[in-house]
Amino acid sequence: MSELFHKGQPLGYSCNMDIADPVTLREYGILAEKAGFNSIWASDHFHPWFHTGAFESQTWVWMASLLDRTKEVPIGTGATAPILRYHPAIIAQAFATMRNLFGKRVFVTVGAGEAINEVSLGFNWPGIKERRERVIEAAQIMRKLWTENFVNFRGKYFSLKDANLYMSKMDIPIFFAASGPRMAEAAGEYSDGFLTIKGADYAKAELFPALERGAKKVGRGIKDIPKVIEIDLSYSDDYEKALAPLRTQAGPLLPEMFIDPIHDPREVERRGKKSVSDEDLAKAYVIGSSAEDFIKPVEDALKAGFDYVYLASLSPDERSFIELSKKEILPHFQNYTR
């Protein structure tokens, strides 16, 4: 698992499908590899988190296009929800196909998902306990299909009957995305890696102990599990210009977006505008005008115990942020050891 990402560089890059068309995002991914990022993580949504000026592409198709136009950088999701709109066997087939085409650069992250991506397709929105159980079953199914022939599986939510992937068998890394202790514990037990969007202090106090509890159940330690955190940011030498794109991300700061069956991006946007202030955005996201503004939160995350960080930039000029990363941020962490 540790060989998936480039050694000595803890920083990855995020491509957010909500914010740009697929051709532009592919260009960002190509530039990110050339800049020296160790990995590329892609959101996997049906609906975006906002309405005005939003985009949304099918992530797996986009991943294949980027894999075809890059050389070495690992590319995966952050995160795919294997609960309703995606049957885990279809995820297994899609990622096995990419693995056969592009080699060991492919990974997948699974998580409990959001109503914006499921309810619009006619599904009822289940509670977090059911979604967590679905993620665990999905990971079990995916691994079986990647390593066994003619799989039979009867779970609480998913079943397989003599299901077989007609491809060479493989071992694709599965990360679990977790925002709470119960999913973090499941990550320790069932995943190959752990991802969170929660802050480093919360992760250290609440998520890492849960991750370790899960790991102990299967005879491993927390050091055996790569731990990754997403840091959301915007870069510009003009504060107002840096803040403006973050206003599109107001909705995801509201807890009800992950609990209630709110599925219409127009409603998400409306609630965000009503309830989230610019001050709230400034607390939740890193707004910076220099490399040092972004280096410090990365250092804090690494000191807290994370092995890797990926930067999710919503900068008004994304090419400028990638160039800043190439010249000043990535060199700062080159040959990093914790």
N, C-alpha and C positions, 0 to 999 in steps of 0.2 A: 504494500500500500504506500509506503513512504517513497517508493521510486516513481510514483505517478507524477509528482510535481518536481520541478527542477530543484536540485539541492542548492542550498546557500542563498535562495531568494524566496522570502516568505510571502511576497505580494502577488495576488491575482487581480483580475479585472472583470467587471460585470458588464454584460450587455443587457440592458433593460428593454424588453420588447415593446413596452408601453410608449417609449419616448421618440422613436424614429422608425422610418421605413426600413425594410429588411436589407436593402442595398446599402444604405448609410450605416446601419449597424454592422454589416459585414465589413465595411471599410474600417470601422472602429476596431473590430476584432483583429483584422490584419495588422493595423497600426500597433495594437496592443502587443501582439507577438513580437513585432520588430523592436518595440520599445524594451522588451525584456521581461514582461510579466510572466509569472510561472504557470498561469492557468487562466481560462476564460469560463465564466459562469453565466448562464442565461436564464432569465425568468421564463416560466412556462404557464401562460395564462390563456384563457379564452376571451375574457373581457379585460380591458385595462382598468387601472385604479382611478381613472378620471375620464372625462368625456371630451372636453374642449381641446382640440388639437392632438388627440391621442392616436396611437397606432396599436396594432396587435397582429403579430405574425404567428404562424404555426412553428413552434420552436424546434421540433425535431428536423423538419425540412430545412430550416435555417441553419441548424447545427451542421447538417451534412454539407451544405454549401460552404460554410466556413472551414470545416475540416478539409474540404477539397482544395481550398485556397491558402491554407497554412501548412507549415511543415512539421513542427514538433510540439506545439503547445497543446496540453490536454484541454478538452472542452467538455463541459457537462452542464446539467441543469441545477438551478438553485431557486425553486424546487418544483418537482413534478408531483402532482397529487394523485395517487393511485387508489382513489376511493369511489368515484362515481363515473365520470365521463371517460376515464381510461381504465380498461380492464388490465390488471397486471400482466397478463399473458401478451397483450398487444404491446405494452411497454417493453417487455422482455424481447419480443421479436424485433421491434424497431431498434433498440440499442444493440442487440446482437448483430443486426444488419450493418449498423455503423461500425461496430467493432470489426467485423469481417472486411469492411471496405477500407478502414483507416487505422486499424491496429489498436494498440493499447493506450490510445489517447482519449478514449471515451469513458466517461463516468456518469452516474445518475444520482441525484439527490431526491429523496422522497419525503413528503410532508403531508400534514393534515388538511391543507388547502384552505380555500376561501369560497364563500358563497357566490362571489362574482363570476366564478368559473364553472359552477355546477348548476345552480338553480335555473339559470336561463335556458339550460338544455332539458328542462322538464323534471329534474330530480328534486325530491324533498331534502332539506338541509339537515343532516344528522348532527347530534351532539358531539362534543369533542371526544368522549370516551369511545363511541363507535368509530369515529374517524381514526383515532389512534389504533384501534384494533384492526381496522382495515389496512392501515399502513404496514403493520406487522405481518399480517397475512400476505400482503402483496410482496413484501421483501422475501418471504419464504417461497412463494410461488416463482418469483423471478429467478432466484438462485437454483431452484430445482430444475427449471426449464433450461438454464444455462449449463447445467452439469449432469443432468440425467436424461434418459430416454423414456418416452411414453409415460408421462407423469400423471398420476392420480392424486387428487387433493380434495379433501372435503373440509372446508373451514366454516366458520360462522357466517361469512359473507361471500366467499368466493369458492368455486369448485372447478376442478379440472377432471376430465375423463379421457385417459389415454392421449394426452396432449404432448406433442413433440415438436421441437424446433428443428427443422431440417437444415442445420448448419453445424459447423464444428463446435464442440463444447468449449466453454470459456469461463473466465472469472472476471466479471465486470464489477468495479467498486461501487457499493451502494452507501451513500451518505444518508443520514437522517437529519432533517431540519427540525429543530426543537426550540420552543419558546418557554416551555414550562418543565418542571421537574419530572413529571410522569413520562413525557415523550423523551426527555433526556435519558431517563433510566432505560427506556426501551432502546434508545440508540446504543447504550452501553452493552446491551444484550444481543441485539440483532444486526447492528450496522458495521460497516467498515470505516466509517468516519462520521464526525459530528459537525453540524453547522448551526449557527444561531445568528439572529439579527438583533438579539438583546445586547445590552451593554456589557462591557467586560467585567464590571464590578458585580453585576447581578449574576453573570455566568459563573464567576469564581465562587460566590457565596451560595448559590442555589443550584445551578445546573451542573457544575462539575461534580459535586458530591453525589448527585443523582446518577450522573453518567458512570461514576465509579461503582455505585451500587449495582447497576446493571451489568457492568463489565465483570464484577466478581462472580456473578451468577454463572458465567460461562468460563471461569478460570483465567481471566486476563485482567490486566491493570489499565488504568486510565491512560498511561503512557503508550499503550498499544494502539490507541485510537487517535488518529489525526483530528485535531480540533481547529475549526475554522470559524471566523466571525466576519460578517459583512459590515462595512463601515460606509454609510451613506453620506454623500458630500456634494458640494458645489463650489466651483473655483471661478473667480474673476477678480480683477483689481478694483472693480466697482461693486460695493456691497449689495446695492439694490439689484443689480443685474444677476448676482449670484443667488440672491434670495428668490427672485421671480420664478424660476423653474421649480423650486421646492414647494411652491404653493400648490402644484398639481399633486403633491404627495401628502396633503393634509388629511385626506380621508383615512389612509392606513394608520394614522396615529390614534384613531378612535377604536376602543376595544370592541365595540359592537360589530365592527366590520368582520371580525373573526368568530363571532358568536351567533349573531342574528342572520336570517336569510336575506340580507341586503345584496341584491344582485345587479342592479342597474347602475352603470357608471355615472349617469346623470344624478342619481340620488346620492351616491358616494361623494361626488363633487360638491353637491349642494350642502350636505352635512359638514363636509370639511371646511368649506368657506364660512359656515355659520358658527362652528364650534372651535376651530383651531386658529389661534392668532399667529402673527409673524414671530412673536416671542416664543411661542410653543415650537415653531419650526426651527428656530435658532438653537433651542435646547436639544432637539431631537437629531438634527443633522449638523454635520461639520461644514461651516461656511468659512472659506479661506481665500486669502489673496497671495499666499506664498507657500513654498514647499514645506516650511516648518509647521505651518498650520495643520498639515496632514501627517507629517512625520510623527508628531507627538502622540496623537490618538493611536497610531499604529504601534508605536513603542509601548504605550500603556497596555494595549491588548496582548502584545507578546509577553510583557512582564507578568500579566495576569495568568498566563499559562496557555494561551493559544499558540498553535504551531504555525498557522497561516492566517492571513487576512486578505480579503478581496475588497477592492474599492468599487463602490457603486456610485458612479458620478452622474449627476444631472446638470453638469456645468453648461452655461449658455454657449460656450465654444468648446466642444468636447475635444477637438483636435489639439487645442492649446493645452488642455489638461493632460492629454497623453504625452505631449511634448515635454511639459513640466515634469511628468513622472519619469520620462526617459532620461532627462538631464540631471534632475536633482533628487527625486524621491527614491526611485529604484536603486541608484548607486549608493544611497545611504544605507541600504539594507543588504547590499551584495555581500555574499559570504557570511551572512548572519548565522550565528549559533546561539541557542538559548541555554 
